[in-house]
Amino acid sequence: MIMQNVGIQIGTVTVSWYGLFIVLGILAGTALGYLLVCFSHLKFDDFIQIACFTGLGAMAGAKLLYLIVSWQKIDFARITDPEYLNALLGGGFVFYGGLAGGLLGLYLCGKILHIPVAEYARSVIPVIPLAHAFGRIGCAVVGCCYGVPYDGPGAVVYTESIAAPTGTPLFPVQAVEAAGNLVLTAVLCGYIIFCKKKGKKAKSVQLYLVLYAVFRFVLEFMRYDDGERGIIFGLSTSQWISILICAGVIAVVIFGKKKETVKKV
């Protein structure tokens, strides 16, 4: 076994660091999902089916949004070159695209398999930030999604990287996001358990969306890979999406309260 910048070489096979941490994230998410499903007295088989639908949707959505925000860097003249096409499709994902694709997969799962997906989403939403945390650790190892130049505590210097500038101290934005996602996982788990014990319906999905959107909006200012993110009027694509998510959740909550008031009247 040989440790390399891009991954671990076992014989003639190279396992990329990013791919390795994605697999670890899936395993950790599955384990947490099992515990949360059991706690909520739901079916683990249904959870697995939902995970398959949302996972496929997330992968497609994450890649699609990456291609949209980085279309100017794509060499369309080489698009028919199998090697170039494989490299283009194999690397580069945007989390928010994955979130949108995952939600679409969740909706389709409910329609096709007739599973009450809303209940599962409320119960196992902590799985998303947990798996996301592992993905960001993978980013930190390979150097993608890197931070701004920074020589303070915790600064990272890459001697080799597939994306980040080498020899320059950088803000450890990937590690900070990974830590934030782990904290968010713990907060959501605690909130779900609290609501369950109180007999209340947890608004855990809304809580996750707002907390992560605010966290991501702030963290984007510490990113330095502007060419990969797409900048519109001084804000990144992810920051605009964060604003839309917060506005959308607030609108849904207000509309829901008005609807409940009308019913009571």
N, C-alpha and C positions, 0 to 999 in steps of 0.2 A: 504493500500500500504506500503510495507516494502522495504527500500533501503538496498541492499546487495552489496558485492564486485563484484559478478558476474552479477548483474543486479537488476531489480525491480520486486519484487514479488507482484502480484495482485491476491489475493485469492490463488488458487493452481497453478497458471500460473506464471512462471518466464521469464521475458523479458530480455535477455542479453543486457548489455551495448553496446557491439560491434554491435549486431543486430539492436539495437535501432538507433545508429548513422548511420548505413548503410541505414536504412529506411529514416532517415532525409536527408542523402546525396542524395538519389534517388529523394525525394520530391523537394529539393533545385535545383538539376540538371534539373528536369522536368520544374520547374518554369523558370529557366534561359534559358533552351532550347526553351520554348515557346516564350520568349522575342526575342531571337536571330533569331528564325524561322520567326517571324513576321517582324523583321527588314530586313531580307533578302528576304522577300516575297516568302517564301517557304510554303509547306503544313505541318501543325502540325500533321495530321493523318499519313503522311509518316514518320515524325520524331518519332512518337510513335512506329511504326512498326520497324524502324531501331533500336530504343532503345531496343526493345524486343530481336531482333536477337543478337545485340552486348552484351546485358546484359547476356544472356544465355551463349554466347561464352566466355565472360569474367569470369564468375563463373567457368566454366569447365576448362579454361586455368589456372586460378589462383590456383585451387586445384591441377591440374595435375603437375604444376611446383613445388608446395610445396611438393608433394609426391616424385618427382624426387630428389630434393635437400636434403630431409630429409629421404631418403629410409633406411639409416643405423639405424635409430631410430624406424623403424616400426617392430613390433613383428608379423612376418608372421605366426607364429604358432597360433596366436589368430585371424587371419584375418576372420575366419568363425564365430567368436563370434559376434552376432548382436550388443551387447552393445559396444564392442571395435570398431567394424567397424563404428558404428554410431558416436562415439567420433572422430574417425580418419577422417571421411568425413565431420563432422560438424565444425571442427576447423582447422585453418592453411591455409592461402592463400598467394600467392606471387603476388605482383602487376604486375610485368612484364609478368607473365604468363597470367594474366587477360587482359593485353593490347594486347598480341598476339592473345588470344582467341577472344577478342572483334573485332580486325581487320578481323579475319577470318569470324566472324559472320556478319560483315559489308559487306564483299565481297559476302557472300552467299545471303544476303538480296538483294543486287543489282542484282544478277543473277536470283534469284527466283521470286522476285516481280517487277523486271525491274524499280527500283527507281534509279535516278542519285545520288548514295550515296556519290560520291566525293564532290559534291556541298554542301551536307548536312554536311559532315565531316569538310569542310573548315569553314562553318558557325557556327557550334555548338561545336567545339572542346573545348571551355572553360568549357563545362559541365563536362569533365573528371577530371580536377584538382579540380573543386569545390566539386564533389562527393568524390574524393580521400581525400580531406581535412577533411571531416566529418569522413571518415573511420579511418584516423590517430588520430582523437580526440578519437574515440572509443578505439584505441590501447593504447592511453595515459591513459585512464580511467582504463582499465583492466590490463595493465602492459606488454602486449606483444610488440615485436619489440623494446625492451628497449635499453637505451643508456649506455655508458661506465661509470664507477665510476667517480664522479665529484662532488666537493663540492663548486663550484662557484655560481654566481647569477643564480637563476632559477632552481637550483638542485631539483630533485624530490626524495622523500623517500617513498617507498611503505611499509605499515604495513601489507597489505594483497595483494596478486597478484597470478594470475594463472600461471605466467611465470617469472616475474622479481624477482631478489633477494630482500628480505625484510630487512629493517633496514639499507640499504646502499644508500647514496646519489648518484643519477644517473643523467647523462646529459639528459635533456628533448627532446630527439631527435624526438619523435613523434610529440610533440607540434611545434617544429621548422619546421618539414616537413609540418604540417598542415598549418602553417602561410605562408610558402613558396608557397604552392599550391594555397592559396588564392591570394597572390601577382601575381602568374602566371596567375590565372583566370582573374584578372583585366588587366594585360598586354595584354593578348590575346584578350579580349573584346575591349580594346582600339585600338589595331592593326586592328582588323576586321572592326570596325567602320571607322577608318581612310582610309583603303583601299576601302571600299564601297563608301565613299564620294568622293574619288579620281578616282573612276571608274577602280580600279586595282583589279586583281585577288589575293586574299590574300594567301600567303603561310603559313597559320596559323598552319597546321598540322606539317609541317617541323619545324617551329619555336617552337612549343610545344615540339616535340620530342627531339630536341637539348637542349633546356633550361632545361627540366626536367632531361634529361640524365646527364648533367653536374652537376646539383644540387644534384641528387641522388648519383652520383659517390663520391662527396665530403662528403655528409652526411653519407655514409656507414662507413666512418672511425670512426664515433661517435657511431656506433652500437656495442653492446656487446653480442648479441645473436648469436654467431658464429655457434653454433650447428644447428640452424634453417635455416641458409642462405647458407651454402655450401661454403667453402673456397678453391680456386684453385690458386696455386702459389702466395699466399699472398693476393689475391683479392677475394671479394665475387662474387657469381654468378651474382648478380645485377650489380656489377661494370663492369664485363666482358660484360654483355648485354648492359650497358650504352656505353661502348667503341664501340661495334658493331653498335649500333643505330646511334651514331655520324658519324662513318665512312660511314654507309649506306646512311644517309641523304646527307652528303657531296658528295658522289659518284653520287647520283641521281641528285643533283643540277648541278654538273659539266657536267654530261651526258646531262641534259636538255638544258644547255646553248650551248653545242656543237651542239646539234640537231637543235636548233633555228638558229645558225650561218650557218649551212649547208643549211637550208631551204631558208635563205635570199640570200645566194650565188646562 
